[in-house]
Amino acid sequence: MTTFYHSTRNKNNRKTASQAILQGLAEDGGLFVPVNFPQLDLDFKTLQNATYQEIATLVLKTFFDDFTESEIRTMVDAAYGKKFDQPEIAPLKKVGGVHVLELFHGETLAFKDMALSILPHLMQQAAQKNGVTREIVILTATSGDTGKAAMAGFADVPQTKIIVFYPKNGVSPIQAQQMLTQQGGNVHVVGIDGNFDQAQTAVKAMFNSTELREKMAQNGKQFSSANSMNIGRLIPQVAYYIYAYAQMVKQKQISIGEEINFSVPTGNFGNILAAYYAKKLGLPVHQLICASNKNNVLTDFFKSGRYDKNRAFHVTSSPSMDILVSSNLERLIFELTKEDDQATAKLLTELSVDGHYEITAPMQDKLKDFVAGWASEDEIIQEIKHTFEETHYVFDPHTAVASSVYHQLAPTQKTVVVSTASPYKFPAVVLEAIQPKEERTSSSAADGDFSAVAALQRISGLALPEAIRGLETATVRHHTTVKVEQMQSEVERYLGLS
């Protein structure tokens, strides 16, 4: 039976998987979710010996069943190979009393590579399957990692262009340099004078503009999305939670059927939602720990049932989580309303207009799968420092958030901390944590990200990823910056629509 997808704001808006992937965001502003959640028999006696590619194939053919198994295997093999520097793709390592799932071994050193390595293949195959001849324009906002991973995936892919907006003062120097030096004749990177939430709001408005959609069609183009609002970005992430559990079994850390926790550094809610989808498939998960930084809107939501973005926006050491509007939470809200599209649309409209909404008590009672907490800037630094001193393992700031919140909550079940970025993406922050400036000799002094790389390598002994080598001196290819209100006009200018 084919798995169809419908919009969280209009259940009559129904698509096949390939159509939903191509479109990215529903015309009504909603997100696509499965009409009937698929079933999967998770046999860990077998899966404990499966490769990452085999588990990814299993997940994708379950959710995206209008692709053939042969098509999926071909796409998986193309996506998860030489671009990753570890054969396991997502190694699971024991660090002190927890297990760390490393999702940063792709070419951009962040977990976004796990899904964005395969999304271009899904998109191209979906276009062929649906006879689409228009140019696909990937339009996305990034808080630091999605943009680079998407550009790396879509660079010079035929019949596509990709436009990425990022907050120019809201990403790390390494993140910025990764984006600004991206090669590809179909790539356009734009900095904005604003934050990620403003960029994402403007991108959503462009997706929802009937006038712009018609203008695109008249010029032989159509939008799609590369962030986790696209079901083709979200579902591949389900695979690594199943793989992590299988590795826990293989390493004899748990028995088959034993429930574990995942502590997930969370901003836009896509990564932890993928873990929730894995649980819905039957993965033995006790609770999902939603770990936030100082922008703790999700912590407050899970504790009170009230989502309120009317608060100060903080620029932190974990910039990929500096988000106040967590778009993927809409998929969970839709489920909490018993798939009431009108109720979901009403709540999200309240968020857009008033800046907040509140779910009912019965809806809040359904959130038992989640527990939430947050880490301050000081707690992040202390977590990096303490972990390094105790285990010689190096966390990036985002992973430190997940580890810190895990320690705050101290669950009794075995827990996997989801590590979403290499410490080399944020070397100045990490270096300051494990060896503060006043403790360094002049020969190891390092202030900026790039000067901190060598010092971090020397002190930690952590191998330097290939993606960092030569990055500082790479040619900057993108120089465009605009105000938030100029984003659409910049899209039209670049695409030749105006």
PLY file of the C-alpha trace (Angstrom):
ply
format ascii 1.0
element vertex 498
property float x
property float y
property float z
element edge 497
property int vertex1
property int vertex2
end_header
0.00 0.00 0.00
1.42 3.36 -1.07
2.25 5.79 1.71
0.75 9.18 0.88
1.52 12.50 2.56
-0.85 15.31 3.42
-0.45 18.84 4.73
-0.70 19.65 8.43
-2.97 22.57 7.48
-5.14 20.90 4.83
-5.57 17.13 4.87
-7.13 17.27 1.41
-3.76 18.41 0.06
-2.38 14.93 -0.57
0.81 13.92 -2.38
2.91 10.86 -3.06
6.32 10.79 -1.37
8.11 11.92 -4.53
5.65 14.79 -5.05
6.04 15.92 -1.43
9.84 15.81 -1.73
9.75 17.88 -4.90
7.47 20.49 -3.41
9.15 20.74 -0.03
6.59 22.95 1.70
2.84 22.63 1.13
1.11 25.43 -0.78
-1.01 26.24 2.28
2.08 26.78 4.44
1.80 23.41 6.17
4.27 20.54 6.33
3.78 17.12 4.76
3.29 14.13 7.09
2.33 10.51 6.35
-1.42 9.94 5.98
-0.96 6.53 7.59
2.26 6.07 9.51
4.13 3.11 7.97
4.87 -0.09 9.85
8.31 -1.68 10.09
9.52 -4.86 11.78
12.75 -3.91 13.57
14.57 -7.22 14.01
17.72 -6.28 15.92
19.07 -9.82 15.84
19.65 -9.04 12.16
20.01 -5.27 12.28
22.88 -5.34 14.78
25.05 -6.63 11.94
23.61 -4.33 9.26
25.62 -1.54 7.66
24.44 2.04 7.84
23.55 1.84 4.15
21.37 -1.21 4.72
19.44 0.46 7.54
19.04 3.67 5.50
17.64 1.61 2.62
15.20 -0.12 4.96
13.90 3.19 6.35
13.63 4.96 3.00
11.82 2.15 1.21
9.35 2.02 4.13
8.46 5.72 3.96
9.07 6.46 0.28
7.40 3.50 -1.38
6.72 5.15 -4.72
10.47 4.74 -5.33
11.58 1.21 -6.19
13.91 -0.62 -3.83
16.51 -0.64 -6.60
16.25 3.14 -6.98
16.65 3.61 -3.24
19.65 1.29 -3.01
21.36 3.16 -5.84
20.71 6.54 -4.18
21.89 5.30 -0.77
25.09 3.89 -2.22
25.79 7.17 -4.00
25.09 9.25 -0.88
26.87 7.30 1.85
30.31 6.54 0.58
33.44 8.56 -0.11
31.94 11.79 1.26
32.22 10.36 4.79
35.57 9.89 6.52
34.48 6.90 8.62
33.26 3.61 7.13
30.55 3.32 9.80
29.14 6.69 8.59
27.78 7.36 12.11
30.15 5.83 14.72
28.83 5.17 18.22
31.40 5.69 20.98
31.26 5.26 24.73
32.33 8.42 26.56
32.25 8.15 30.32
28.78 7.07 31.36
27.04 7.84 28.06
27.24 6.80 24.43
27.91 9.42 21.77
26.50 9.09 18.26
28.87 10.98 15.96
26.97 12.51 13.05
29.71 14.84 11.83
31.86 12.69 9.58
30.51 14.09 6.30
32.18 16.72 4.17
30.73 19.72 6.05
31.37 18.32 9.56
27.76 18.52 10.76
24.79 16.18 11.08
23.04 17.89 8.18
25.29 15.85 5.85
23.46 12.70 6.94
20.30 13.72 5.07
21.58 16.33 2.62
23.91 13.81 1.01
20.91 11.89 -0.26
18.33 14.66 -0.79
19.72 15.76 -4.21
19.44 12.15 -5.42
15.87 11.92 -4.10
15.02 15.23 -5.74
16.41 14.27 -9.15
14.72 10.87 -9.10
11.44 12.48 -7.98
11.61 14.98 -10.84
12.08 12.19 -13.37
9.31 10.11 -11.79
6.84 13.01 -12.05
7.92 14.24 -15.48
9.04 17.62 -14.10
10.96 19.66 -16.66
11.08 22.94 -14.73
14.27 24.06 -13.04
14.12 23.23 -9.31
15.17 26.19 -7.16
16.21 25.11 -3.67
15.38 28.04 -1.40
16.46 27.76 2.22
17.38 29.68 5.34
20.16 28.36 7.54
21.31 28.87 11.10
24.77 27.76 10.06
24.96 24.13 8.94
22.02 23.33 6.64
23.15 25.92 4.09
26.63 24.53 3.57
25.48 20.91 3.57
22.72 21.71 1.06
25.09 23.61 -1.21
27.63 20.79 -1.07
24.88 18.36 -2.07
23.30 20.42 -4.84
26.38 22.13 -6.31
26.27 21.77 -10.11
23.41 19.26 -9.97
21.64 19.58 -13.35
18.25 21.31 -13.50
18.71 22.93 -10.08
19.72 26.18 -8.48
20.21 26.73 -4.76
19.78 30.00 -2.85
20.83 30.11 0.81
20.13 32.95 3.24
22.08 33.08 6.50
22.34 35.58 9.40
25.69 37.19 8.66
26.34 38.00 12.32
24.84 34.78 13.67
27.15 31.99 12.49
30.68 31.01 13.45
33.64 32.13 11.28
34.17 28.52 10.18
30.50 28.18 9.20
30.60 31.47 7.30
33.79 30.57 5.44
32.40 27.16 4.50
29.40 28.82 2.86
31.12 31.81 1.28
33.77 29.67 -0.44
31.28 27.14 -1.85
31.90 26.37 -5.50
29.17 25.64 -8.05
27.69 27.59 -10.92
24.18 27.11 -9.55
24.91 28.33 -5.99
23.97 31.71 -4.50
24.74 32.61 -0.86
23.26 35.71 0.74
23.94 37.17 4.19
21.13 39.07 5.88
21.07 41.81 8.51
18.88 39.78 10.83
18.58 36.46 12.63
17.63 32.97 11.47
13.97 33.28 12.49
13.60 36.37 10.30
15.27 34.61 7.38
13.09 31.54 7.76
9.91 33.61 8.02
10.79 35.42 4.79
11.58 32.13 3.02
8.24 30.67 4.10
6.47 33.79 2.81
8.09 33.28 -0.60
6.97 29.66 -0.69
3.43 30.76 0.18
3.25 33.64 -2.32
0.85 32.74 -5.13
2.14 35.67 -7.20
5.77 34.58 -6.89
4.85 30.93 -7.56
3.10 31.96 -10.79
6.03 34.15 -11.84
8.38 31.22 -11.24
6.18 28.91 -13.32
6.06 31.42 -16.18
9.86 31.33 -16.19
10.09 27.53 -16.07
11.06 27.27 -12.41
9.63 25.98 -9.15
10.70 26.19 -5.51
11.67 23.35 -3.24
13.26 23.22 0.19
16.41 21.60 1.56
15.81 22.09 5.26
13.96 19.67 7.50
10.58 21.13 6.54
11.05 18.89 3.46
10.00 15.33 4.25
12.90 14.20 2.03
15.31 15.82 4.49
13.56 14.59 7.62
13.05 10.88 6.93
16.70 9.98 6.15
17.50 11.14 9.69
15.31 8.38 11.14
17.91 5.85 9.98
20.68 6.89 12.34
18.56 6.41 15.45
17.82 2.84 14.42
21.49 2.35 13.54
22.54 3.69 16.96
20.28 1.24 18.76
21.56 -1.61 16.60
25.14 -0.66 17.50
24.24 -0.53 21.20
23.02 -4.13 20.85
26.08 -5.17 18.85
28.43 -3.63 21.43
26.53 -5.54 24.16
25.63 -2.32 25.93
21.92 -3.24 25.97
19.75 -6.28 25.42
17.28 -6.37 22.53
14.08 -4.62 23.57
15.71 -2.59 26.37
14.58 1.02 26.26
17.14 3.82 25.94
17.05 7.62 25.80
18.39 9.99 23.18
19.57 13.46 24.22
19.27 15.68 21.15
20.55 19.27 20.79
17.46 20.92 19.37
16.70 24.10 17.45
14.30 23.65 14.54
12.96 20.36 16.00
13.73 18.26 12.93
16.46 16.08 14.44
14.50 15.11 17.54
11.33 14.64 15.48
13.22 12.04 13.41
13.98 10.26 16.70
10.28 10.40 17.58
9.41 8.90 14.18
11.90 6.10 14.91
10.09 5.46 18.20
6.76 5.38 16.34
8.25 2.72 14.06
8.89 0.58 17.14
12.37 1.61 18.28
12.60 0.91 22.05
12.95 4.50 23.28
12.01 5.52 26.81
12.27 9.30 26.41
13.63 11.87 24.03
15.60 14.60 25.80
15.00 17.92 24.05
18.14 19.91 24.87
18.19 23.66 24.22
20.62 26.50 24.74
19.71 29.90 26.19
17.06 30.25 23.46
14.96 27.86 25.50
11.53 28.31 23.93
11.13 24.53 23.53
12.02 23.85 27.16
9.26 26.19 28.27
6.83 24.61 25.81
7.36 21.06 27.03
7.08 22.15 30.65
4.06 24.46 30.31
2.27 23.70 27.03
2.72 27.33 25.97
4.89 28.21 22.98
5.94 31.86 23.19
8.48 33.39 20.81
8.02 36.83 22.36
11.34 36.83 24.17
14.90 38.01 23.75
16.89 36.34 20.98
20.35 35.27 22.16
23.43 34.78 19.99
25.23 31.88 21.65
28.23 29.58 21.25
25.87 26.99 19.72
24.50 29.09 16.82
22.73 26.30 14.96
20.29 26.22 17.88
19.73 29.98 18.03
16.12 29.63 16.94
12.85 30.84 18.47
10.44 29.42 15.87
10.92 25.67 15.66
9.23 24.85 12.37
9.12 21.07 12.69
7.19 21.26 15.94
4.15 21.79 13.70
4.27 18.12 12.72
4.04 17.12 16.38
1.28 19.67 17.04
-0.72 18.16 14.17
-0.44 14.77 15.85
-1.40 16.17 19.26
-4.61 17.61 17.75
-5.53 14.11 16.51
-4.62 15.30 13.00
-7.04 18.22 13.05
-5.71 20.41 10.25
-7.93 23.36 11.13
-6.89 23.31 14.78
-3.24 23.09 13.72
-3.61 25.99 11.30
-5.30 28.06 14.03
-2.45 27.50 16.50
0.23 28.32 13.94
-1.67 31.43 12.85
-1.74 32.53 16.49
2.03 32.06 16.61
2.45 34.14 13.46
0.08 36.92 14.52
0.43 37.03 18.32
3.79 35.33 18.77
2.45 32.54 20.97
-0.06 29.71 21.33
-1.08 27.31 24.06
-2.08 23.68 23.68
-4.85 22.05 25.71
-4.22 19.94 28.82
-5.15 16.68 26.99
-2.66 17.59 24.24
0.02 18.30 26.82
-0.61 14.89 28.40
0.47 13.28 25.12
3.99 14.72 25.42
5.20 11.98 27.77
7.72 10.79 25.18
9.65 14.05 25.64
11.49 15.70 28.51
13.25 19.04 28.13
16.00 21.14 29.63
18.51 23.80 28.67
22.14 24.73 29.24
23.58 28.18 29.88
26.75 29.44 28.22
28.72 28.69 31.40
27.26 25.19 31.59
28.24 24.54 27.97
31.85 25.55 28.64
31.97 23.49 31.83
30.59 20.43 30.03
33.28 20.66 27.33
35.98 21.19 29.97
34.85 18.44 32.34
34.36 15.88 29.57
37.81 16.55 28.16
39.46 16.35 31.58
37.69 13.12 32.47
37.77 11.27 29.14
39.94 13.30 26.73
36.92 13.39 24.41
36.14 16.74 22.75
32.57 18.03 22.43
31.48 20.84 20.17
29.14 23.37 21.90
25.93 21.82 20.51
26.84 18.34 21.71
27.85 19.86 25.06
24.28 21.21 25.38
22.87 17.70 24.93
25.36 16.21 27.38
24.81 18.95 29.97
21.02 18.55 29.88
21.41 14.78 30.13
23.46 15.20 33.30
20.96 17.70 34.71
18.06 15.29 34.22
20.09 12.19 35.18
17.77 9.51 33.73
18.27 5.93 34.87
18.10 4.42 31.38
21.16 4.20 29.18
21.39 7.30 27.03
22.82 8.19 23.63
24.00 11.78 23.31
23.54 12.90 19.71
26.67 14.71 18.54
25.73 17.06 15.74
28.98 18.82 14.83
32.74 18.43 14.89
34.56 20.52 17.50
36.61 21.89 14.59
33.55 23.85 13.44
33.74 25.89 16.66
37.44 25.67 17.63
37.77 28.98 19.47
34.91 28.14 21.84
36.18 24.60 22.42
39.78 25.72 22.92
38.76 28.34 25.47
36.87 25.65 27.37
39.64 23.07 27.55
42.49 25.55 27.91
41.44 29.10 28.84
43.48 31.93 27.35
45.22 32.75 30.62
46.56 29.20 30.82
48.10 29.23 27.36
51.67 30.03 26.55
52.31 32.67 23.93
53.18 29.95 21.44
49.73 28.44 21.80
47.80 31.72 21.91
44.74 31.62 19.68
41.91 34.10 19.44
39.96 33.50 16.24
38.50 30.27 14.89
41.20 29.65 12.32
44.13 30.37 14.63
42.45 28.15 17.22
42.38 25.13 14.91
46.09 24.34 15.22
46.11 24.91 18.97
43.06 22.67 19.43
44.69 19.93 17.40
47.91 20.18 19.41
46.20 20.15 22.80
43.52 17.54 22.08
45.31 15.30 19.60
42.08 15.16 17.62
42.67 14.42 13.93
42.13 17.41 11.67
39.30 16.74 9.16
40.05 17.21 5.49
37.20 19.74 5.24
39.13 22.19 7.45
42.43 22.00 5.60
42.88 25.05 3.37
39.50 26.53 4.31
40.94 29.77 5.70
42.74 30.60 2.45
40.00 29.36 0.10
38.63 31.91 -2.35
35.54 33.75 -1.15
33.03 33.49 -4.00
29.91 35.04 -2.49
29.70 38.67 -1.35
25.98 39.53 -1.40
24.29 40.88 1.72
20.76 42.28 1.95
18.25 43.48 4.51
15.49 41.05 5.49
12.89 43.00 3.52
15.07 42.72 0.37
15.24 38.93 0.35
12.50 38.33 -2.22
13.79 41.00 -4.58
17.24 39.38 -4.37
15.74 35.99 -5.27
13.93 37.53 -8.25
17.08 39.35 -9.37
19.27 36.23 -9.17
16.71 34.11 -11.03
16.09 36.77 -13.66
12.42 37.17 -12.75
12.44 40.95 -12.35
0 1
1 2
2 3
3 4
4 5
5 6
6 7
7 8
8 9
9 10
10 11
11 12
12 13
13 14
14 15
15 16
16 17
17 18
18 19
19 20
20 21
21 22
22 23
23 24
24 25
25 26
26 27
27 28
28 29
29 30
30 31
31 32
32 33
33 34
34 35
35 36
36 37
37 38
38 39
39 40
40 41
41 42
42 43
43 44
44 45
45 46
46 47
47 48
48 49
49 50
50 51
51 52
52 53
53 54
54 55
55 56
56 57
57 58
58 59
59 60
60 61
61 62
62 63
63 64
64 65
65 66
66 67
67 68
68 69
69 70
70 71
71 72
72 73
73 74
74 75
75 76
76 77
77 78
78 79
79 80
80 81
81 82
82 83
83 84
84 85
85 86
86 87
87 88
88 89
89 90
90 91
91 92
92 93
93 94
94 95
95 96
96 97
97 98
98 99
99 100
100 101
101 102
102 103
103 104
104 105
105 106
106 107
107 108
108 109
109 110
110 111
111 112
112 113
113 114
114 115
115 116
116 117
117 118
118 119
119 120
120 121
121 122
122 123
123 124
124 125
125 126
126 127
127 128
128 129
129 130
130 131
131 132
132 133
133 134
134 135
135 136
136 137
137 138
138 139
139 140
140 141
141 142
142 143
143 144
144 145
145 146
146 147
147 148
148 149
149 150
150 151
151 152
152 153
153 154
154 155
155 156
156 157
157 158
158 159
159 160
160 161
161 162
162 163
163 164
164 165
165 166
166 167
167 168
168 169
169 170
170 171
171 172
172 173
173 174
174 175
175 176
176 177
177 178
178 179
179 180
180 181
181 182
182 183
183 184
184 185
185 186
186 187
187 188
188 189
189 190
190 191
191 192
192 193
193 194
194 195
195 196
196 197
197 198
198 199
199 200
200 201
201 202
202 203
203 204
204 205
205 206
206 207
207 208
208 209
209 210
210 211
211 212
212 213
213 214
214 215
215 216
216 217
217 218
218 219
219 220
220 221
221 222
222 223
223 224
224 225
225 226
226 227
227 228
228 229
229 230
230 231
231 232
232 233
233 234
234 235
235 236
236 237
237 238
238 239
239 240
240 241
241 242
242 243
243 244
244 245
245 246
246 247
247 248
248 249
249 250
250 251
251 252
252 253
253 254
254 255
255 256
256 257
257 258
258 259
259 260
260 261
261 262
262 263
263 264
264 265
265 266
266 267
267 268
268 269
269 270
270 271
271 272
272 273
273 274
274 275
275 276
276 277
277 278
278 279
279 280
280 281
281 282
282 283
283 284
284 285
285 286
286 287
287 288
288 289
289 290
290 291
291 292
292 293
293 294
294 295
295 296
296 297
297 298
298 299
299 300
300 301
301 302
302 303
303 304
304 305
305 306
306 307
307 308
308 309
309 310
310 311
311 312
312 313
313 314
314 315
315 316
316 317
317 318
318 319
319 320
320 321
321 322
322 323
323 324
324 325
325 326
326 327
327 328
328 329
329 330
330 331
331 332
332 333
333 334
334 335
335 336
336 337
337 338
338 339
339 340
340 341
341 342
342 343
343 344
344 345
345 346
346 347
347 348
348 349
349 350
350 351
351 352
352 353
353 354
354 355
355 356
356 357
357 358
358 359
359 360
360 361
361 362
362 363
363 364
364 365
365 366
366 367
367 368
368 369
369 370
370 371
371 372
372 373
373 374
374 375
375 376
376 377
377 378
378 379
379 380
380 381
381 382
382 383
383 384
384 385
385 386
386 387
387 388
388 389
389 390
390 391
391 392
392 393
393 394
394 395
395 396
396 397
397 398
398 399
399 400
400 401
401 402
402 403
403 404
404 405
405 406
406 407
407 408
408 409
409 410
410 411
411 412
412 413
413 414
414 415
415 416
416 417
417 418
418 419
419 420
420 421
421 422
422 423
423 424
424 425
425 426
426 427
427 428
428 429
429 430
430 431
431 432
432 433
433 434
434 435
435 436
436 437
437 438
438 439
439 440
440 441
441 442
442 443
443 444
444 445
445 446
446 447
447 448
448 449
449 450
450 451
451 452
452 453
453 454
454 455
455 456
456 457
457 458
458 459
459 460
460 461
461 462
462 463
463 464
464 465
465 466
466 467
467 468
468 469
469 470
470 471
471 472
472 473
473 474
474 475
475 476
476 477
477 478
478 479
479 480
480 481
481 482
482 483
483 484
484 485
485 486
486 487
487 488
488 489
489 490
490 491
491 492
492 493
493 494
494 495
495 496
496 497
